[in-house]
Amino acid sequence: MRALSRRTGPGLATGALVTGVGLGAALGGVETVRHLATGRSDVLAAFHLVAAARAAGIRHLAFISIVGVDRIPFPYYRQRVAIEELVSSSGIPFTIQRATQFHSFLEQFFTGLRFFPVLLAPTFPVQSIAAEEVAALLVQLVGAEPAGRAPDIGGPAARPLRELASVWRRAAGARRPVVPVTFPGRTSRAVTARHALVPGPAYGRTTFEEHLASRYARAQ
């Protein structure tokens, strides 16, 4: 296994997705590619990767995406849809795995509000999942036959974001009150309409509480 990086070092293949430099050499002798990178030029980076993967004869291209990207009009999500289209139309056998937002993303969101006098929490539901569980599934998927669009996965339960804000507040020892807010706009309406959730049985088992307990235990 090798990782593409703009740096040099053991186990690293030096290259840049945004320019395409070094991708040919990085993919030499490789059969399976996992595209996990994200940045300000996501679509251009994916275009270069797909072109290099096709030229290198890659047999399996796996991409991690987000539940609801095709139903929620958020600019970043539009980029993910464009990348899904690049991957699925590439002619390379592929797997696209959509997952709900990670527990760590919610933690970062709440932590980013630590200097506000109150903890603003939108009222819509979320179904966050542990990144480790998604990573473990992706390892299984790339070791199997390409699945095309794999079934969407989400965390243990859909919960109001204001409830998870209170969970984070207790775990972090924050004293600011939680203030529920409703945001206007199409994106907020789409999330409120539960387009970012996974219907049916949950995949993830780790709760947001368990994620925070592990994080803060390591920090002590």
Residue, then its C-alpha position, 0 to 999 in steps of 0.5 A: m500500500r502507498a499513499l499519495s502526498r506532496r511530501t516525500g518519505p517512507g511509504l509515500a508516493t510524491g505527487a499532486l492531484v490538483t496538477g496531476v504531477g507524479l500520478g503516473a509514477a504513483l499508480g505504477g503497479v497499483e490495482t486498486v485506488r481509494h480516493l479519500a482526498t478533499g480540498r478547494s479544487d476537488v473536481l479538478a483533482a478527481f479529473h486528474l486522478v481518473a485520467a491517470a487511473r485509466a491510463a494506468g489500467i487501474r482495476h478498482l477505483a473507490f470513492i467516499s462520498i456523502v449521503g444526500v449530496d444529490r438532494i441537498p443544494f450545498p456548493y460543496y455537495r455539488q462538487r461531490v456529485a460531479i466527482e461521483e459522475l467522473v468516477s462512474s463514467s470513467g470506464i474503470p470498475f468502481t465503488i462509490q460509498r456514501a456515508t453520513q457526516f462523521h462524529s468528528f465533523l460535529e465535534q469540530f463544528f461545536t468546538g468552533l463555536r467555543f468563543f461564542p456566548v451561546l452554542l447555536a444549534p440548528t434544529f434539523p436531524v443528523q445521523s453521524i457515524a464514526a470515521e473508523e467504522v466507515a474506514a473499516l467498511l471501505v477496506q472491505l469494499v476495496g478487497a472485494e469486487p467493485a460494487g458500483r453505488a454501494p448502499d448508503i450507511g449512517g450512524p446508530a440513530a438520527r438525532p436533533l443537532r441541538e441534542l448532540a450540542s448538549v452532549w458535546r457541551r457536557a463532554a467538553g465541560a462547556r458552560r454556554p447555553v444551547v440555543p436552537v436556531t432555524f436557518p433559512g434557505r434551500t439547503s436547510r430545508a433539504v436537511t430538515a426534510r431528512h435528505a441527509l439521513v439513511p432510511g432503514p437499519a443503521y450501519g454504525r454502532t458507535t454513538f456520539e457520546e462514545h466518540l467524545a468519551s474516547r476523544y476526551a479520555r485520550a486528551q487527559 
